[in-house]
Amino acid sequence: MSRRELKDKIEQTVAAVDVPLVEQAMREMLRQGEDVGGGINAFRLVRYLLRDQPLTDTEVVWAYRYLKPPVMAAIEQLSAYEFFEGG
């Protein structure tokens, strides 16, 4: 995938992120199992939201920068989930 194609896919995904989408993604990923340390890793969520896209770790980091704000806003509206940043 070219950088331009990835950017287009990220922009489409950012525009589509809303509370129901994030809630559905979180439920589906939790059904598959929690990540090491508990919960859902942000990279896993990014890969899920950008389905069908084989992404390198570098591309996931790049996509995360754009997806983080709308995903955080959606999670803040879901009382069953919390967003934690590791440190």
SULPEJO-V264816 format. One record per run of one state. SS is the DSSP state (A for helix, B for strand, O for the rest). FROM is the first residue (numbers start at 1). TO is the last residue. Records with the same first field share a line. If there is no record, write none. Layout:
BEGIN
SS: FROM-TO, FROM-TO
END
This chain:
BEGIN
O: 1-2, 17-18, 33-41, 50-56, 77-87
A: 3-16, 19-32, 42-49, 57-76
END
